[in-house]
Amino acid sequence: MGVFASEHNTRTFNYRAGDVGTVPFAMGHYIENLGDTPLRFLEMFKATRFQDISLNQWLALTPPELVQAHLNLNKTMMRALRKRKWPVVK
């Protein structure tokens, strides 16, 4: 799991079955399965309202000149960004 905040503050954690991780309020995070078996995880929120903001979608909807200038992404990566949310499991 990667957890990120502003100003290049990023941490990466490798979890195994049964581990518990937390993400501080208002920090972005992503989950990546590094194994070869299906990943199942439970995500819980201490909030009455759930909001999901896709980083991929956010970058795709930002003017491409800004994204390229700040993140140094090549044209192939820029074309891979999706303007619509992409489900993890359909």
C-alpha positions as CSV (number, residue, x, y, z in Angstrom):
1,M,0.0,0.0,0.0
2,G,1.3,3.4,-0.9
3,V,0.2,6.5,1.2
4,F,1.0,9.9,-0.1
5,A,0.6,13.5,1.0
6,S,1.7,16.9,-0.4
7,E,5.4,17.9,-0.9
8,H,6.8,14.5,-1.8
9,N,5.7,12.8,1.4
10,T,5.2,9.2,0.5
11,R,5.5,5.9,2.3
12,T,5.1,2.4,1.0
13,F,4.1,-0.6,3.1
14,N,4.2,-4.3,2.3
15,Y,1.5,-6.3,4.0
16,R,0.8,-10.0,4.4
17,A,-2.5,-11.9,5.1
18,G,-3.9,-10.7,8.4
19,D,-2.0,-7.4,8.6
20,V,-3.8,-4.2,9.4
21,G,-2.8,-0.8,8.0
22,T,-4.2,2.7,8.4
23,V,-4.2,5.8,6.3
24,P,-4.2,9.2,7.9
25,F,-7.2,11.5,7.2
26,A,-7.1,13.3,3.8
27,M,-4.1,11.4,2.5
28,G,-4.2,9.6,-0.8
29,H,-3.5,5.9,-1.0
30,Y,-3.4,3.0,-3.4
31,I,-3.3,-0.7,-3.1
32,E,-1.3,-3.0,-5.4
33,N,-1.2,-6.8,-5.4
34,L,2.4,-7.8,-5.7
35,G,1.6,-11.5,-5.3
36,D,0.3,-14.1,-7.7
37,T,-3.0,-14.9,-5.9
38,P,-6.1,-12.8,-5.7
39,L,-6.0,-9.9,-3.2
40,R,-8.9,-9.5,-0.9
41,F,-9.0,-6.6,1.5
42,L,-11.5,-4.7,3.6
43,E,-11.4,-0.9,3.6
44,M,-13.2,0.9,6.3
45,F,-13.8,4.6,6.8
46,K,-14.5,6.6,10.0
47,A,-16.9,8.9,8.2
48,T,-20.6,9.1,7.5
49,R,-20.0,9.9,3.8
50,F,-17.7,8.0,1.4
51,Q,-15.9,9.9,-1.3
52,D,-13.6,8.3,-3.9
53,I,-11.3,10.4,-6.0
54,S,-9.3,8.5,-8.7
55,L,-5.8,9.8,-9.1
56,N,-5.7,8.5,-12.7
57,Q,-9.0,10.3,-13.5
58,W,-7.9,13.5,-11.8
59,L,-4.6,13.6,-13.8
60,A,-6.5,12.8,-17.0
61,L,-8.8,15.8,-16.4
62,T,-6.0,18.2,-15.6
63,P,-4.6,20.2,-18.5
64,P,-2.0,17.8,-20.0
65,E,0.7,20.6,-20.2
66,L,0.5,20.9,-16.4
67,V,0.7,17.2,-15.7
68,Q,3.7,16.8,-18.1
69,A,5.5,19.8,-16.8
70,H,5.2,18.8,-13.1
71,L,5.4,14.9,-13.3
72,N,7.6,14.6,-16.4
73,L,5.3,12.0,-17.9
74,N,5.9,10.8,-21.5
75,K,3.2,10.8,-24.2
76,T,2.6,7.1,-23.8
77,M,1.8,7.5,-20.1
78,M,-0.3,10.6,-20.8
79,R,-2.4,8.6,-23.3
80,A,-2.9,5.8,-20.7
81,L,-4.7,8.1,-18.3
82,R,-8.4,7.5,-18.2
83,K,-11.0,10.3,-17.9
84,R,-13.6,7.9,-16.5
85,K,-13.2,5.8,-13.3
86,W,-12.0,2.3,-14.0
87,P,-13.4,-0.4,-11.7
88,V,-11.0,-2.8,-10.0
89,V,-13.6,-5.6,-10.2
90,K,-16.5,-5.4,-12.6
